[in-house]
Amino acid sequence: MIVNPEIERYLDSLLPARDAVLQEMEEQAGKRDIPIIGPAVGRVLAQLVMISKAKRIFELGSAIGYSTIWLARAAGPGAEVHYSDSSPENAREARSYFERAGVAHLVQVHLGDALASLAATTGEFDFIFNDVNKEGYPTVLEAVPARLKPGGLFVTDNTLWHERVLNPRHESDHAVIGFDRKLYESTQFFSTIVPIRDGISISVKLS
Ligand SMILES: C[S@@+](CC[C@H](N)C(=O)[O-])C[C@H]1O[C@@H](n2cnc3c(N)ncnc32)[C@H](O)[C@@H]1O
């Protein structure tokens, strides 16, 4: 818990019920330990997509597609949302959820390394969401600027990494700290980390 647990519980108590598909995904994630963003962060992603009117979106690390559904629903008709994950089982499950959630026509599924999938696409994106393995964050930060349009948003989950940024011991802890520092120092982005759930960084590409 990054914030006071009572505040976290209070914020969770305000969350409106999700539809049957998202609820089932949340239950599955809980039972099977799938690290999804959850509804509080899902709403932040959706808000950022709505505010920025993003239509062309790439997600790095999508698992069973929970965050993809939040992105696709917020982007709405005409959107092009790219799902990427290295697990064929995850991709199969995600496809079935996309059908049931009514967003399959908006989503393109990429199987394999997320950055290789990004490299295999062409053109600039309005919004890139990063949720891959934490050791991969520094490489993601190198690859993303060239693929975002000016004014585009780059959002990353787990940037406070279960408080491990305060007492780093593992490679993933150091990777997240290095990522956070470079993000704030970057002249290509204007960034803020919002301490909601496990911390999300929100970066605007400046030029
Ligand atoms: C934290 S989960 C993603 C959760 C998802 N964003 C959500 O909130 O619903 C991370 C996922 O990224 C995948 N992954 C991690 N590193 C990856 C990489 N370099 N390339 C492709 N997939 C990766 C893992 O298989 C895992 O399913």
Ligand as a Chemical Component Dictionary entry (heavy atoms), coordinates in Angstrom:
data_LIG
# 
_chem_comp.id                   LIG 
_chem_comp.type                 NON-POLYMER 
_chem_comp.pdbx_formal_charge   0 
_chem_comp.three_letter_code    LIG 
# 
loop_
_chem_comp_atom.comp_id 
_chem_comp_atom.atom_id 
_chem_comp_atom.alt_atom_id 
_chem_comp_atom.type_symbol 
_chem_comp_atom.charge 
_chem_comp_atom.model_Cartn_x 
_chem_comp_atom.model_Cartn_y 
_chem_comp_atom.model_Cartn_z 
_chem_comp_atom.pdbx_ordinal 
LIG C1  C1  C 0  1.500  -6.613  -15.100 1  
LIG S1  S1  S 1  0.961  -7.704  -16.326 2  
LIG C2  C2  C 0  -0.046 -6.710  -17.371 3  
LIG C3  C3  C 0  -1.380 -6.418  -16.803 4  
LIG C4  C4  C 0  -2.276 -5.627  -17.717 5  
LIG N1  N1  N 0  -1.635 -4.407  -18.178 6  
LIG C5  C5  C 0  -3.541 -5.252  -16.975 7  
LIG O1  O1  O 0  -3.477 -4.366  -16.113 8  
LIG O2  O2  O -1 -4.581 -5.843  -17.245 9  
LIG C6  C6  C 0  2.404  -7.854  -17.280 10 
LIG C7  C7  C 0  2.218  -8.711  -18.513 11 
LIG O3  O3  O 0  3.222  -8.365  -19.419 12 
LIG C8  C8  C 0  3.760  -9.516  -20.012 13 
LIG N2  N2  N 0  5.145  -9.142  -20.299 14 
LIG C9  C9  C 0  6.106  -8.776  -19.424 15 
LIG N3  N3  N 0  7.210  -8.396  -20.080 16 
LIG C10 C10 C 0  6.919  -8.514  -21.399 17 
LIG C11 C11 C 0  7.639  -8.247  -22.575 18 
LIG N4  N4  N 0  8.893  -7.773  -22.542 19 
LIG N5  N5  N 0  7.033  -8.472  -23.753 20 
LIG C12 C12 C 0  5.757  -8.936  -23.806 21 
LIG N6  N6  N 0  5.024  -9.208  -22.724 22 
LIG C13 C13 C 0  5.600  -8.990  -21.537 23 
LIG C14 C14 C 0  3.587  -10.651 -19.030 24 
LIG O4  O4  O 0  3.361  -11.857 -19.731 25 
LIG C15 C15 C 0  2.341  -10.214 -18.260 26 
LIG O5  O5  O 0  1.203  -10.840 -18.795 27 
# 
loop_
_chem_comp_bond.comp_id 
_chem_comp_bond.atom_id_1 
_chem_comp_bond.atom_id_2 
_chem_comp_bond.value_order 
_chem_comp_bond.pdbx_ordinal 
LIG C1  S1  SING 1  
LIG S1  C2  SING 2  
LIG S1  C6  SING 3  
LIG C2  C3  SING 4  
LIG C3  C4  SING 5  
LIG C4  N1  SING 6  
LIG C4  C5  SING 7  
LIG C5  O1  DOUB 8  
LIG C5  O2  SING 9  
LIG C6  C7  SING 10 
LIG C7  O3  SING 11 
LIG C7  C15 SING 12 
LIG O3  C8  SING 13 
LIG C8  N2  SING 14 
LIG C8  C14 SING 15 
LIG N2  C9  SING 16 
LIG N2  C13 SING 17 
LIG C9  N3  DOUB 18 
LIG N3  C10 SING 19 
LIG C10 C11 SING 20 
LIG C10 C13 DOUB 21 
LIG C11 N4  SING 22 
LIG C11 N5  DOUB 23 
LIG N5  C12 SING 24 
LIG C12 N6  DOUB 25 
LIG N6  C13 SING 26 
LIG C14 O4  SING 27 
LIG C14 C15 SING 28 
LIG C15 O5  SING 29 
# 
